[in-house]
């Protein structure tokens, strides 16, 4: 994004794109470890998106017109792709469920995320449920940060984390992942499909929409721009810590 308020984010973003984790994804077992952690980020992404949908569109009864229909349009278009994307077989699927499908294909461990979601569905607090030993520590920290932001953050803060920490970052980051998985001959049809869909949607459609939304909700307000930058920086730093956690487990398991 070419806006002076966000120039400081460039170095952190580059650190993520060149993270040493990617070069360690040399076989299927290592990719499985990545997926066990990363699935939590795939899941909590939707909470950030739903926060924006709640704040910027009308999702309660009775329906009421919103002052900025262009915001509602942006968000609803992104929700359509994330919650009900094409599944590659003529049907529709959420990106989270697509990722679970990819995990099952390579026999990655889905127990941590499935157990966590079961506990939340049964009424346990979503933040407290992350304290389970079954949830990788770095994934728990990342998800906790995202959920707190979705629950308590201002719209411009959530929009900043959504754009810089997800939509702007993912096409480049996932392209590196695709390249490494392909270069090492790892058979993972659905993981590659998931990554390619995000590269395509976020790079061509969702990313530009999210950028326009962020700039719109911040306007020229210096306080909002500063708060947005802080939220974006924190999201990028949490992603680095998530990748650090994956890399640490890979090294521990393949010492």
TAKA-V873315 format. One record per pair of residues at least 6 apart in sequence whose ideal C-beta (glycine too) atoms are under 7 Angstrom apart, sorted by the first residue. I is the first residue (numbers start at 1). J is the second residue. D is the distance in Angstrom with one decimal. If there is no record, write none. Layout:
i:I j:J d:D
i:I j:J d:D
This chain:
i:1 j:168 d:7.0
i:1 j:211 d:5.8
i:5 j:225 d:4.2
i:5 j:229 d:5.8
i:6 j:229 d:5.7
i:6 j:232 d:6.8
i:8 j:229 d:6.8
i:9 j:164 d:5.9
i:9 j:229 d:6.9
i:9 j:232 d:5.7
i:9 j:233 d:6.2
i:9 j:236 d:6.6
i:12 j:233 d:6.4
i:12 j:236 d:4.6
i:12 j:237 d:6.6
i:13 j:169 d:6.5
i:13 j:236 d:6.2
i:15 j:240 d:6.4
i:16 j:169 d:6.5
i:16 j:173 d:6.4
i:16 j:236 d:6.2
i:16 j:239 d:5.8
i:16 j:240 d:5.9
i:17 j:172 d:5.4
i:17 j:173 d:6.1
i:17 j:176 d:6.5
i:19 j:240 d:6.8
i:19 j:243 d:4.9
i:20 j:247 d:6.4
i:21 j:243 d:4.6
i:21 j:246 d:5.7
i:21 j:247 d:4.5
i:22 j:176 d:5.0
i:22 j:177 d:6.5
i:22 j:180 d:5.2
i:23 j:180 d:7.0
i:24 j:30 d:6.1
i:24 j:247 d:6.2
i:24 j:250 d:5.4
i:25 j:31 d:5.5
i:25 j:34 d:6.4
i:25 j:180 d:4.7
i:25 j:181 d:6.5
i:25 j:184 d:6.9
i:26 j:184 d:5.2
i:27 j:184 d:6.5
i:27 j:186 d:6.8
i:28 j:106 d:5.9
i:28 j:186 d:5.2
i:30 j:250 d:5.2
i:31 j:106 d:6.5
i:31 j:181 d:6.4
i:31 j:186 d:5.8
i:31 j:188 d:6.5
i:32 j:106 d:5.9
i:32 j:107 d:7.0
i:32 j:108 d:4.0
i:32 j:109 d:6.8
i:33 j:246 d:6.1
i:33 j:249 d:5.3
i:33 j:250 d:5.4
i:33 j:253 d:6.7
i:34 j:246 d:5.2
i:35 j:103 d:5.1
i:35 j:108 d:4.2
i:36 j:108 d:5.7
i:36 j:109 d:4.8
i:36 j:112 d:6.3
i:36 j:136 d:6.6
i:37 j:136 d:5.0
i:37 j:138 d:6.4
i:37 j:139 d:4.6
i:37 j:242 d:6.4
i:37 j:245 d:6.2
i:37 j:246 d:4.8
i:39 j:99 d:5.7
i:39 j:103 d:6.4
i:39 j:113 d:4.7
i:40 j:113 d:6.1
i:40 j:139 d:4.1
i:40 j:142 d:6.5
i:40 j:143 d:4.7
i:41 j:142 d:5.9
i:41 j:242 d:6.5
i:42 j:95 d:6.5
i:42 j:96 d:5.3
i:42 j:99 d:4.6
i:43 j:96 d:5.3
i:43 j:113 d:6.5
i:44 j:143 d:4.7
i:44 j:146 d:4.0
i:44 j:147 d:6.1
i:45 j:166 d:6.0
i:46 j:82 d:6.6
i:46 j:96 d:6.5
i:47 j:146 d:6.3
i:47 j:147 d:5.9
i:47 j:150 d:4.2
i:48 j:146 d:6.1
i:48 j:149 d:6.9
i:48 j:150 d:5.3
i:48 j:158 d:5.8
i:48 j:161 d:6.3
i:48 j:162 d:5.0
i:49 j:78 d:6.4
i:49 j:79 d:6.2
i:49 j:82 d:6.1
i:49 j:162 d:6.9
i:51 j:150 d:4.3
i:51 j:158 d:5.2
i:52 j:75 d:5.2
i:52 j:158 d:5.9
i:52 j:159 d:6.4
i:52 j:162 d:6.5
i:53 j:59 d:6.3
i:53 j:75 d:5.0
i:53 j:79 d:5.9
i:55 j:155 d:4.9
i:56 j:66 d:7.0
i:56 j:68 d:6.9
i:56 j:71 d:4.2
i:56 j:72 d:5.9
i:56 j:75 d:5.4
i:56 j:155 d:6.9
i:57 j:66 d:6.3
i:57 j:72 d:4.1
i:57 j:75 d:5.7
i:57 j:76 d:6.3
i:58 j:64 d:5.3
i:58 j:66 d:5.7
i:66 j:72 d:5.4
i:71 j:213 d:6.2
i:71 j:216 d:6.8
i:74 j:209 d:4.5
i:74 j:212 d:6.6
i:74 j:213 d:4.9
i:77 j:209 d:6.2
i:78 j:206 d:5.1
i:78 j:209 d:6.1
i:81 j:201 d:5.2
i:81 j:206 d:6.4
i:82 j:94 d:6.9
i:82 j:95 d:5.4
i:83 j:94 d:5.1
i:84 j:92 d:4.5
i:84 j:94 d:6.7
i:85 j:92 d:6.6
i:85 j:93 d:6.3
i:85 j:95 d:6.0
i:85 j:197 d:6.2
i:86 j:92 d:6.5
i:87 j:93 d:4.0
i:87 j:98 d:6.5
i:88 j:193 d:5.3
i:95 j:194 d:6.8
i:98 j:190 d:6.8
i:98 j:194 d:5.1
i:99 j:194 d:5.6
i:100 j:110 d:6.2
i:101 j:190 d:5.1
i:102 j:188 d:6.6
i:102 j:190 d:3.7
i:102 j:191 d:4.1
i:102 j:194 d:5.3
i:103 j:110 d:5.2
i:104 j:110 d:6.6
i:105 j:188 d:6.6
i:105 j:189 d:6.5
i:105 j:190 d:4.9
i:106 j:188 d:5.2
i:106 j:191 d:6.8
i:111 j:134 d:6.7
i:112 j:134 d:4.7
i:112 j:135 d:5.2
i:112 j:136 d:6.7
i:115 j:134 d:5.6
i:116 j:129 d:5.6
i:116 j:132 d:6.7
i:116 j:135 d:5.8
i:119 j:129 d:4.5
i:120 j:126 d:5.0
i:120 j:129 d:5.4
i:126 j:147 d:5.7
i:127 j:144 d:5.9
i:127 j:147 d:6.1
i:130 j:140 d:4.2
i:130 j:143 d:5.9
i:130 j:144 d:5.4
i:136 j:245 d:6.1
i:137 j:245 d:6.3
i:138 j:241 d:5.7
i:138 j:242 d:5.0
i:138 j:244 d:6.5
i:138 j:245 d:2.4
i:139 j:242 d:6.5
i:139 j:245 d:6.9
i:141 j:238 d:6.9
i:141 j:241 d:6.4
i:142 j:238 d:5.1
i:142 j:241 d:6.9
i:142 j:242 d:4.4
i:145 j:234 d:7.0
i:145 j:238 d:4.9
i:149 j:157 d:6.6
i:149 j:158 d:6.0
i:149 j:161 d:5.8
i:149 j:231 d:6.8
i:150 j:158 d:6.5
i:153 j:231 d:6.7
i:154 j:227 d:6.8
i:155 j:217 d:5.4
i:156 j:217 d:4.7
i:156 j:218 d:5.1
i:156 j:224 d:4.7
i:156 j:227 d:6.4
i:156 j:228 d:4.9
i:157 j:227 d:5.6
i:157 j:228 d:6.1
i:157 j:231 d:3.9
i:159 j:213 d:5.6
i:159 j:214 d:4.5
i:159 j:217 d:5.3
i:160 j:214 d:5.8
i:160 j:228 d:3.7
i:160 j:229 d:7.0
i:160 j:231 d:4.5
i:160 j:232 d:4.3
i:161 j:231 d:4.9
i:161 j:232 d:6.1
i:161 j:235 d:4.1
i:162 j:210 d:5.8
i:163 j:210 d:4.2
i:163 j:211 d:5.7
i:163 j:214 d:4.8
i:164 j:232 d:3.7
i:164 j:235 d:6.4
i:164 j:236 d:6.4
i:165 j:232 d:6.3
i:165 j:235 d:3.0
i:165 j:236 d:5.8
i:165 j:239 d:6.4
i:167 j:202 d:5.1
i:167 j:206 d:5.2
i:167 j:207 d:4.5
i:167 j:210 d:4.1
i:168 j:207 d:5.6
i:168 j:211 d:7.0
i:170 j:198 d:5.2
i:170 j:202 d:4.8
i:171 j:199 d:4.9
i:171 j:202 d:5.0
i:171 j:203 d:3.8
i:171 j:207 d:6.7
i:174 j:195 d:4.5
i:174 j:198 d:5.3
i:174 j:199 d:5.3
i:175 j:199 d:5.8
i:177 j:195 d:5.8
i:178 j:192 d:6.2
i:178 j:195 d:4.9
i:178 j:196 d:6.8
i:181 j:188 d:6.0
i:181 j:191 d:6.8
i:181 j:192 d:6.5
i:214 j:228 d:6.7
i:218 j:224 d:4.6
i:218 j:225 d:5.2
i:218 j:228 d:5.4
